[in-house]
Amino acid sequence: MAIYYQNFETFAVGAIPPYGSLTGNANNATIVADNYLETGSRAAQTANNFSSLTYSDGSLYTSATLYVAWKHSEANNQTFLQYENGTAGSGFPNILTIVQEPDNSISVKVDNNGTFAGNSGDHITNLNIWHWLQVNTTFSAIPIVSGTTTTTKLGVAVEIGLDGTSILNTGTTTTNRNVSSMNSGTAQFDRIVLLNNSIWDEFSFDVLQTMNTYPNPGVPAMRATTALIEPLELVDSAAIRASTGLIELLISNKNKRVYEM
């Protein structure tokens, strides 16, 4: 069971945050009549450069998995997911940003956009189409020795899955941020922000999971199973040919991935 799950189904169209543990800012996000799974009817919408939604349960996490359905309607170079360390103090500096590029590829930047960590290359997103994201993050404290002095820097590792394919794996990137200067004083995060001109659904936050796993795979829309032929007489030639095929079509949400077995 996930640490937290929100599908927005209990909120009326037009409702403003909070949506459970997802809180808003001064510019309100809204519930819209849209959905990722066929069984739903609601999703949450954030506006470009204005509204955002923040998940925080008050705990610090060294590693975690975020699953979320995401649909965007503009090609730009703005952050749509952001991780922050803001347990103590009044500021919430971001330590990880996930950016939609103008070519609709996805980039990862760390330490307040100060360090580029990776890009999805030929794996791109599509406008106005639901995408299923899995974001695996691991934060670490990395000792850096210079002469007789040792400082501990924040390390960030990110892997992103898009619609069943791992599109980006940064490995561990060492940032310039001293762990001791972070709000919590630890190499952890406690806030995830959803933003940019996007629609969101099926938000699920969990401990670190295997890449390309799916908590909400949908239900089979069509299943074709085998037919059996049993000859009642033994033959010594190829006069009888018995063949069988087995195919199972599983339409997993609106991405319509097909699995052949």
N, C-alpha and C positions, 0 to 999 in steps of 0.2 A: 504494500500500500504506500502510495506516495506521501511525502511529508505534507504537501498541500496540493489541492486540485481545485480548479475553478473553470466551469464551462459557461458561466454567465446566464444560464437558463432561468434562474429564479428572479431575474431583474426585468422590469418593463422597458420597452423601447423608449429611449430618451432619458432613462435614469442616469444620474451622475454618480461618481465614486463617493464612498468606498464600495467596492465589490468584494465583500469578504475581507481578505488580507491584502487586497490590491487597493491602494489609496491613490488619490489624484493630486493635482497641484492647483494653482489659482485659476488656470484655464481648464475647464472640465472636459474630460473624456465623456463619451456617451455610449449607451447601449443601442445597437442598431439591429434591424431585422436581417440578419445574415447568420450563416453557420458553416462550420467545417464538416461536421458529420451530418448525414442525412436525417438523423434522429433529432437534430436540434433545430432551434429557430432564433437564437440570439448570439451576438458576438459583441466585443467592445472595440470602439474606434478611438484612435488618438489622432490629433491634427498636427500637420507639419509645423515645427518650430513653436508650437503652443502647448498643447496638452500632453500629459504623460501619465503612466500608471507605474506605481512602485510597489514591488513585493518586498516585505520585510516581516519576519516573525520574531525579531529581537535576538536571534541567535547568530553566531559567527560560524562560517563554514570554510574549511580548508579545500574541500572538493565537493562537487555536486553535479547533477544533471538537470538541465531544464529542457522540457519538451513544450513546444508551443506551435499552434497553427498560426500562420502569418500570411497576410495578403497586403500588397502595397500597390499604390496607384500612380506613383511618380518615380521616374528615374533621376536620382540625385546622388550626392555624395555626403549624405548625412547619416549619423548614428541612429540605428533603430533598436539596439539593445545595449545596455550599459550596466556594468557591475561597479559597486561603490563600497567603500569602507567608511562607515559613518556612525559607528556605535557610540563613540565619545566625541564631544565637541559639537560645534554648531554647523560645521561644513561637511559636505559629503563628496570629497574628491573621487573622481572615477579612477579605477585602476584597470579597467578593461572596457573597450568599446568595440562593438561589431557594426561595421559600416556597409551600407549599400552604395556601391560605386555607380558613376554615370553609365557604365556599360552593363550594369545589373549583375556584376560579380560581387562577391562579398569579401571584405577585408577585416582583419583583426589588428587593432592597435592597443597598446598597453601604456600604463602610466600617464594618464591624462592626455592621450593622443600623442605622447612624446616618442613612442617607439613603434615602428611598423613591424608586425609579427608574421603576417602571411596574407595571401590572397587566394581565392578559389579558382582563379584562372579561367579555363573554358567552362567551368560549372557556373551557370548563371541562373538568375531567377526570371520570372515572367510577370509582367504587370497584370493586375486584376485577376490573378489565379492563386488559389490557396496553395501554400507550401507548408510542408511539415518539417519543422526544425528540431534537431536535437543538439544541444550545446553542452559539451562536457568540459568542465574547468577544474584545474588543480593549481592551487597557490602554494608557494614554498618560500622558505627563508634560506637564502644562499649567501654563505660567508665569502667575503672578498678580502684577500690579504694583500696589503701594500706595505712592505717593509715590516715594521713591528706592529702595525695597526690593522685591525680586522673590523670591517663593517659588514653588516648583514643587509643584503638587498632583497627586494621582493622579486620572486620568480613567478611567472604565469605561463601555464600550459593550456592550450585550447584545442579541442577537436570539434568540428561541426559536421553534422549529418544533414543532408537536404533530400527529402523525399526518398529515403532508403539508400542513399549513397554518401559515403564519407568524402566531403569535398575539400577539407582543409584540416591540416594537423600541424600546429605550430611547433611542437616540441616545447621545451621550456625556454622562455625568453627572460633574460635577466634585465630588470629595469634599473633605472637610476634612483628609485625611491628607497630610502632607508626604512626598514621595517619599524625601527624605533620611532620614526616620525609619523607613522600612520595613526589614525585616530584611535584604533584599538591597540596599537603597539604589537600587533600580530600579523602574520602573513595570511590574512583571511578576508572574506567579504561578508556583508550582511544585508545588502540591498541590490535588487535587480530592477532596472527601469526599462519599461517599454515605451517607445516614443517614435516620432516621425509620423508621416502620413500613412497610417497602417490600420488594419483591422486584425483583431486577435481573437483566438478561441482555443479551447482545450489546453489551458495553461496548467502544467503539471511540474512540480518541483520535487526532486527526489535525491537520495544519496547517489553517488556515482554509479552509473549503469554502463553495460556494454554498448558500444556504438551500434546504431541502426536497430535498436529495439523500439517497440511501439506499444505504449499503454492503451491506445485507443485505435485498434486496427479496423474497426468497422465489422460488418457481418457479411457472410457470403451472399452475393447477389445471384449467382448461378453456379450450379454444381452438376457436372456430368460424370456419372460413374459407369463402371464397366458392365458389359453384357457377357454372359458366360455361355459357352457352347460345350456340351458334353457328348461326344460320339458314342453311340451304343454298340458299335461294331468295330473291332480292330481291323485296320486296313494295312496293306503292305505297299501302298503306293501313295502318291501325292494327290489322290482323288478328293481328299477332304482337306481344306485349309481352314483352320480355326485361328482367328486373330482377334485381339482385343485391344482397346485403347482406353487409357485413363487420363482424363484431363480435368483439373479442378480450377475454375476461374474464380478468383477471389478479388472482388473489387474493394480495395482498401481505401475508404474515404473518397473524396472527390478527385484525388490524383489518379485514380483508375489504374493502379499498377496491377498487372496480371501475372499470376504465378502458375506455371505449368508443372505438374507433378507426374 
